[in-house]
Amino acid sequence: MKHNIWKFLRKPDGTYSVPHNGKLLSESIPEKWFAVQICKEYGFCGQESQHICTELERSGMCTVDLSAIDPFHPSHDE
């Protein structure tokens, strides 16, 4: 099965980067536009966006594996 792994990372300067399957898609999204951009650009809206933002606030990163049965549940190897 092909992987479909998204990572959302909070950088030290307060902006966010978004790699997808290891390829950097966005490098410096300002915090005030982050939720809007991940919805419009990548389709993570509503509860998905809220989950991502909550995880970023908690730990500074969020991994979403859309190839998994439960994509918003972290894998055991993180």
MOLINHU-V506097 format. One record per backbone hydrogen bond with DSSP energy under -0.5 kcal/mol. CO is the residue of the C=O (numbers start at 0). NH is the residue of the N-H. Records with the same first field share a line. If there is no record, write none. Layout:
CO = NH ; NH
This chain:
3 = 5 ; 65
4 = 20
5 = 63
6 = 18
7 = 61
8 = 10 ; 16
10 = 13
14 = 10
15 = 28
16 = 8
17 = 24 ; 25
18 = 6
19 = 22
21 = 23
22 = 19
25 = 17
27 = 29
28 = 15
29 = 32 ; 33
30 = 33 ; 34
32 = 36
33 = 37
34 = 38
35 = 39
36 = 40 ; 41
37 = 41 ; 43
38 = 42
42 = 44
44 = 47
45 = 49
46 = 50
47 = 51
48 = 52
49 = 53
50 = 54
51 = 55
52 = 56
53 = 57
54 = 58 ; 59 ; 60
55 = 59
59 = 9
61 = 7
63 = 5 ; 65
64 = 67
68 = 70
69 = 72
70 = 64
71 = 73
74 = 77
